[in-house]
Amino acid sequence: MTGDRRFDRREFMQLSGIAAASTFGFGEDVPVRTERAEEFHRFPTIELRAHQDPGSVVNWVLPGRRTLSRFTFGTPDQPYSLPDHWINVAEPPVADVLREFPLPSGLPLEARAVNEDGTRFTHTTIPTPFSDKYRTTSGSFDITYTNRRLRDRTGKDDPDLPSDDVELSSTFTDPAGNEYELRLQKVIEPLWPNYATGGGVVTTELLHGVTGTGTPLMPRMMAYGAMWSIGKLLINGEVVDKNRVIHFMTTEMVRDSQYHLVTTKDLPLSEDEAYLGYPHHTHGILPPVKITEQGPTYDPVPTAFELPNGQKQPFIHIMYDKDVIDEFVVKQPEAGGAGTRTTTAARQTTTARQTATATQRAQQTTTADVATSFFIGGEVAGWQALQQGPISEGVNPTLNLETGRRYEVTWRNLDGLPHNFAIVDSNGNVLLATDIMSRQGETQTVTFEATERMAEYLCQVHPSSMRGEIAFGGGG
């Protein structure tokens, strides 16, 4: 049997064990700031700012083989991550590109080497932009990812919905010393039918691997910020091309101490395992694809770097391996209402004993004016029940309430990424919302009076995966 292995993000994270132990935090004290938004379109605007100064480590990735993992690519008897389906469903311009360059959507069988007994795939038989070969060069960058949209545009969109945006300054050299600069023209939404780019910019999302967004040749990784765009390429001060597809992403570290590109099962890397002991880095990728009036077309990047075979390298994959994440900003409206309050508890660790103690404490805080106390955990995979009794087990459990009664929700940050707790009505209007909290183990408590307008609870930073129902008359 052949086919694609595709999960939605929630199912994938459960299968890969992330729900049990998420460790995707920034890895350092990144300032997380909340601003009050002047305009609001159902979800907050999120900005991630990162940079790397000249003189820090920059690496130019060379063409080479890529190790193939069973988790992502399956076995010869049951292969995964094939591009055939996506080629068949794509429109002609995109399908033509994928036939020539299928790596954005999968890896053909004929490009996979097999071990001697024919039981597993070992590596690619073709050179790829995702190898372990590299040369240290130089460069710097500064980027601001602005994420205003939850989903890519469709014909049903409100024309007044805002667009995602990116500000980028990026310079680097190749191994021969040629100087490169990227200048963005505009953010674009997905070219490939299997991608979901949230309007062209995403923040704190899982990408690549088996997620369906990003090439499966990269491991499934936490992207703190990522964008897709077209832009101009300058070499030695001259514009050599425009309308080039450019993909930038600031992610957890996916290179080990020997600079091998790891596989999904190896992540997250410990400080001892990670390249330079560093928690994250920023990738700049220019695949051999550009946009024309007729649509996307396969077209090798006109680099100035000559490979040993006498040909110019047909892609760019530049790595800023000592980047700095400057700030994570969430712009959200005033929310709340009578009877709500938010408190933030002291930072706590997440051992089993402390989790149990916190559960008992949450259960014991019930007072005469609070009908029920709920204790949940928040991570990108979804909200997790951390107590028994008034709340069901599983991901994004339903909160059963009764109109007019007061409730208390205490939630713990399980993965060290920015989250908050909000309640919305059936139209997505925010009825109450806490501030963003990004320290792993930290807790927050909010009390409120239940009204029938309350339809769902969610994290405004991750409203797709962290979203649960509110029900009335179910024994709150």
Phi, psi and omega in degrees: 000135176239159179165176177270143173257108183228132176235155165286164189299323183294314180296318181299315184294326176293316182295325184271005173085009182293328182299333182276329185206084178272133179223050186260016182300169184297340179084005179198175181277082178276127178298126175246120188234142177249131175242154175275125185278137175287323176238150183214132181236064175077324180230153183288158170275134182239131177239133173239128181243132180216158178202168168215128182279158174302146179098346176273173190287125175232135181233137179261118182277132180264159175297144179180177180286156177239130175295139182249130180262150178294325183301319184268323188251358176072211181231166177303328178282333180218077183283145175245173173057047174270146181273353190304312182301315184290328174295320182290327183268348182285153173292158188309313182298317181290317179301321180297319178296315182294331175294323181279322185221082187280353191300331177300331185244353179163183181232119181298154179302320183291350178260013183244124173279148183239146179290175189299322182269005174072023185259345181207155172279144182249310182199171177286152175263000180239153174290142183230166173282009188235046184266180175265000181272139182199165170228137177281129181234223180209168179156183178201162176206162173212126184220143169236114174272126177242112186254107182249349188239145177273325185228161173293158184290146173228174179293347182265004185293147168292123183297343180274355179297137183287165179254155172289161184211157178218138167247125185221133166236120185218122174228150179193167176242157172267176183297342178269358178094003175293143184259132183241151174217142176249136176231118183288143172259312176192157173284142178235158175265176197298136171280326190264138189294340181269359184269146170231104189255009174058034180094006178110342178225133173233154178227140182043062178232151172279130179230162175067190185060228181264014181289338183094344177245109186107156182296140176289351178286342170267150178292157171296122188222155173279119176260113178291325172209143178209149180213155174236135186205175165239153183196181179263147177246123176249136175232124181053040174086357181246139175288118181255345179195158175219172184059031176280136173290129180231127177240118176245143175205139175255115192228171168301156180295127180240014175245134181276185187297339177263007182068025172283136173285115188281172176257171185305319185293343181276347184269151356282153179277140174283170179300322179290330182276331189284149176302126181060012182068022189260145187277341185204169176200173182238132181256139169238118187235127171243101178284170179283058183220135173225166182256130176241180177297333180274353182120191180293148178217149175287127182201112181304141178293130182280067179288168177258003186265122182267130179276167180303334180279003178088354179265156176281142178299128189270006180212168172234130171224098183256139184241120171266099193265004173226050182285168177234126172272112189281318190193146173238116187242131176245121179255111185227161183280167168297137179213170178133228182139176182301138174083011179252147174211153180230131175229149179243123181280168177295155180300139180228154173273174189240041174288160182300320182295316181292325177297316179297319179297317179296323178298315179298319182296318179297322181290331184276352183277359180298128179241181184300329184263003177249119182292313184211144172251129177254143177232116183228165176243146181243128174208165185304328180298335183140172175286138182241136176288128179245017178210162175253158176112264188281359184223140182284161178280169176102186183274136179052057182295151178288136173264116179267119185237166172234132183304135176088352180263156182264143182227157178233128175243122172248129180230150181245139175282116186265341187234002177075016176253161185292126177217162166212176179243126180223153174240134181234161175270185186292344177262004180086005178288136184281123179264326173203153179204139176270171174288162178287139179229130188232005179267129180297131179093345179288150180236159180219145179231138177224138175244149182201161173262130184287133173232156183291349175290338185288122184244322183213157169243150185199169166262126183289341177279327182230062187289346179284313185266330183258079187209125180228160182275153169245127182241149178242145179081015183257020177089044180293000000 
